[in-house]
């Protein structure tokens, strides 16, 4: 296969072919980080946010003053049950409006936070109504441990439960394993903290429902806070300003909930407790978070995918804490309680699960790193648009080939390709059309190249092909294949317009006898000279109008088909016959396709030139048949068929009479012979027919079927292909048919051009 990287990865590039690199990625990261910092500063400077913070501070002072002075008066319920609800209600309203103001991932986080705020408000309303409108006896009965948990506790529980999906969404752009590990880390820390609280509060009763409910509130809140803090410590992403304020609020709430758990365990909590100020402060910060999200919808913070795993220390300490508590229980009671065995089992299971998640995550990261390194190596040597090698790598390969060539036949060839009028494509269409053309050109060159040829993008509209162990004639043939591959059909760009593409080709060769460079260590081919020669030939081809192949140090070679030694008078006869038969070229197209098929079958250069020349002149014998017979639409008579079937021998006779071209006569004479022996004029068959004649036969039939003739309309490509396949092994040599169809499948067989 051709030595050029695959074209599967065609990353977006600018119109001059520049490949976005790490510098652009770093600049984008800096831009996002700057936008994130600017957003935080905007929140801090916002007048409404500042006013809200000031009002919150004033409210906390006023509330505490009222709570102190009204603690033993009739106004106590007004302060602790009615005014107490104001900041919580404000937090719920702000959370709902924050959902409307946010978008994307942050909107989903705020949706769950709003649910949490509203449920908290509902729970407090139920509790306040319970305390104000029910008698103390009924209230005491309602909250007795032997009775059902009040509805307020249900609302509180839902309020905290809504924080878990909010924390999960906080890791939405990380892997599922990473999210699971982060929440598991937080859960293990919460379990350790809860174990300490359980030991301090439960006393001799290891299973106390009141303690379970009291500890559940701060535990779930702590889970939410630790999970998001763990994300920040692990370097995943920054925390948006509104979420940061919300985290502060929940942090204060956790402290208040923990204080409530201890106070309730000692039956020392009352509605006028100073702990209410903590929940009021929590509500104030939740309100500020909502206001910040409303006023300045959060900018998505920049993502950093490195993982410092800083949470591992906290997880390890958590395991040690549980182990210490189990040890204390063993020393004090001479046994380990079932509850502590369960807690220990949970911690051990959590640690094992964490290790499994960490191992899987590290394995995935190692795999991604290896893939990234492979991609980096590939992009370091390839052009991002076309998938071919880039110029720096190609130049390095030239140096390698300069030394390697002398270990073979001491030859190397270089083809430089420049698209004609490429700048006009951008002017007439747009840069995207230019990119489309470059990609299509690269694909066509890749298909037309030989095995072992090295293709590269050499400039904006330039390409290069290094041909190891190749002489001048073979290099010219490859260049001609390239030229035909580019010009055969137009390229359709994004706007639907068709763009005709031609190119200029400069060919140069180097050998051990003519182009050795001086080197202190070892002899090598002079690749600098090779590049200069090819560049001069390329400029010469461009100055001569383009769409041609020029070999360094030789005259202009528009095509090999035109370059073969064909007597002008015989070429004139061939063209006259073509004009009688059709308004499209025939003999020139046959010669062009003979070149491709012969090259595909690896004919030597002399034989290939003979086939091309014979293809150009194969119908000159029809000049003596007469235009009336050639243009006749009705079936021919036997006499007319006899006259027509003489044209192969007549053409051969003309060639034998022209000095130096007798070798073409057998090819022209046999181009209507059939593989099965039913052809004319001699009825020879199989390999007795010269290979060149067998090639001309297939190309001649294709040319006749693809254009309108007096006796038959043109066939489309599918129908003509079917006819060629149907005649394989009967009319045509199977090997030649297979070669022709392979070239057709590669879109190298172009259509005959109008005359």
Secondary structure, 3 states (H helix, E strand, C coil): CCECCCCCCCCCECCCCCECCHHHHHHHHHHHHHHHHHHHHHHHHCHHHHHHHHHHHHHHHHHHHHHHHCCCCCCHHHHHHHHCHHHHHHHHHHHHHHHHHCCHHHHHHHHHHHHHHHHHHHHHHHHHHHHHHCCHHHHHHHCCCCCCCCHHHHHHHHHHHHHHHHHHHCCCCCCHHHHHHHHHHHHHHHHHHHHHHHHHHHCCCCCCHHHHHHHHHHHHHHHHHHHHHHHHHCCCECCCHHHHHHHHHHHHHHHHHHHHHHHHHCCCCCCCCCHHHHHHHHHHHHHHHHHHHHHCCCCCCCECCCCCCCHHHHHHHHHHHHHHHHHHHHHHHCCCCHHHHHHHHHHHHHHHHHHHHHHHHHHHHHHHHHHHHHHHHHHHHECCCCCCECHHHHHHHHHHHHHHHHHCCCEEEEEEEEECCHHHHHHHCCHHHHHHHHHHHHHHHHHHCCCCCEEEECCCCEEEEEEECCCHHHHHHHHHHHHHHHHCCCEECCCCCEECCCEEEEEEEEECCCCEECCCCCCEECHHHHHHHHHHHHHHHHHCCCCEEEECCCCEECCHHHHCCCCHHHHHHHHHHHHHHCCECCHHHHHHHHHHHHHHCCCCHHHHHHHHHHHHHCCHHHHHCCHHHHCCCCCCCHHHHHHHCCHHHHHHHHHHCCCCCHHHHHHHHCCCCCCCCCCCCCCCCHHHCCHHHHHHHHHHHHHHHCCCECCECCCCHHHHHHHHHHCECCCECHHHHHHHHHHHHCCCCCCCCEC
